[in-house]
């Protein structure tokens, strides 16, 4: 079994650290944006105008920023709004209500985001790393390893780009707004903690300093980096925590989620329970259903017992995920009958349970599939 490092650092190039993405206003606080412009010899007060264009007006064409002086417009945009990513491919499903985009970052790294429109809400799933170092064997992203961490601005740009597409009526259903952001794309968010928290703060900062979203509409997932879960509980940002558990017993979870060799099921679930107690936010337990691997009825009973051992006030919700298999993989989705029995047994133990609506199967919906082709 692959041994994972205690400190999650992105790989270095042959001559030291890899180049970092250009600094963008979404990487900075309002005060830092002003200072950055002044250091470039530009008027600091223009930072608020640029922030308004980016977060409030969702403008990406400098020619539309007519309140900026024409003679300085190029310098100002280059100073705070450098281009971060380029769309390489967009695929649609569900009659245009689901859009998956493959992005190329400044250094050629590939990441994905998925915009999903439902009745009454629109969710975007974003990546936090190019690749992933967690090595979960059933995950397409995990098989490619970690290329690098994404910057806060690169994460935010996925959301802003989705908001632009919605606002311009480019998504089926007419103009709209993003209501939910889930950090469930490529990468392990907690292994890129600083940038992810920076992105969450930009998403929740009031406009024009940020997008002005509710923290309750943001979900941050993790395979179980316990120290980071504890750190998130102390941040004072009431996002939803999603714990990718995938097995209720250490023997199987050691195989499915290698980080379990460091933090076992009991310690990981306890950290999630402590997060729920600290934030008064219900935790989501993500459980990818794999035929003959983790979908046995006795494992449903064990999962219910593990979760109920921490209290019965409804602190947790189980989200069963029909596996979207990658080509040539031995991992495949559970039989619907086994899935229904799993749900029945959890509900019999009083555990709130749903089966995730599977979007985008025909467009390589599992994270990392499109990037692997790219």
JOZIHU-V668433 format. One record per residue. PHI is phi as a letter, one per 40 degrees, with the letter a starting at -180 (999 if undefined). Layout:
[[PHI] [PHI]]
This chain:
[[999] [c] [c] [c] [c] [c] [b] [c] [b] [c] [c] [b] [c] [c] [b] [h] [d] [c] [d] [c] [c] [c] [c] [b] [d] [c] [c] [b] [c] [d] [c] [c] [c] [c] [c] [c] [c] [c] [c] [c] [g] [b] [c] [c] [c] [c] [c] [c] [c] [c] [c] [c] [c] [c] [c] [c] [c] [f] [c] [b] [b] [d] [c] [c] [c] [c] [c] [c] [c] [d] [c] [b] [d] [c] [c] [c] [c] [c] [c] [b] [b] [c] [c] [b] [a] [b] [c] [c] [a] [b] [b] [b] [a] [f] [f] [g] [c] [b] [b] [b] [b] [c] [b] [b] [c] [c] [b] [g] [c] [b] [b] [b] [b] [b] [b] [b] [b] [b] [d] [g] [a] [b] [b] [b] [b] [b] [c] [b] [a] [c] [g] [a] [b] [c] [g] [c] [c] [c] [b] [c] [c] [c] [c] [c] [g] [c] [c] [a] [c] [c] [c] [d] [c] [c] [c] [c] [c] [c] [c] [c] [c] [c] [c] [c] [d] [c] [c] [c] [g] [c] [b] [d] [h] [g] [d] [a] [b] [c] [b] [b] [b] [b] [c] [b] [c] [c] [h] [b] [d] [c] [c] [b] [d] [d] [c] [c] [c] [d] [c] [c] [c] [c] [c] [c] [d] [c] [c] [c] [c] [a] [c] [g] [c] [c] [c] [c] [c] [b] [b] [b] [b] [a] [c] [h] [c] [d] [d] [c] [c] [c] [c] [c] [c] [c] [c] [g] [b] [c] [c] [c] [c] [b] [b] [c] [c] [g] [a] [c] [b] [c] [d] [c] [c] [d] [c] [c] [b] [d] [c] [c] [c] [c] [b] [c] [d] [c] [c] [c] [c] [c] [c] [c] [c] [c] [c] [c] [c] [c] [b] [f] [b] [c] [c] [b] [c] [c] [a] [c] [c] [b] [d] [g] [b] [b] [b] [c] [c] [c] [c] [c] [c] [c] [c] [d] [c] [c] [c] [c] [c] [b] [h] [b] [c] [g] [c] [b] [b] [c] [b] [c] [b] [c] [c] [c] [c] [c] [d] [g] [c] [c] [c] [a] [c] [c] [c] [d] [c] [c] [c] [c] [c] [c] [c] [d] [c] [c] [c] [c] [c] [g] [c] [c] [a] [b] [b] [c] [c] [c] [b] [g] [d] [c] [b] [f] [c] [c] [d] [g] [c] [c] [c] [c] [c] [c]]
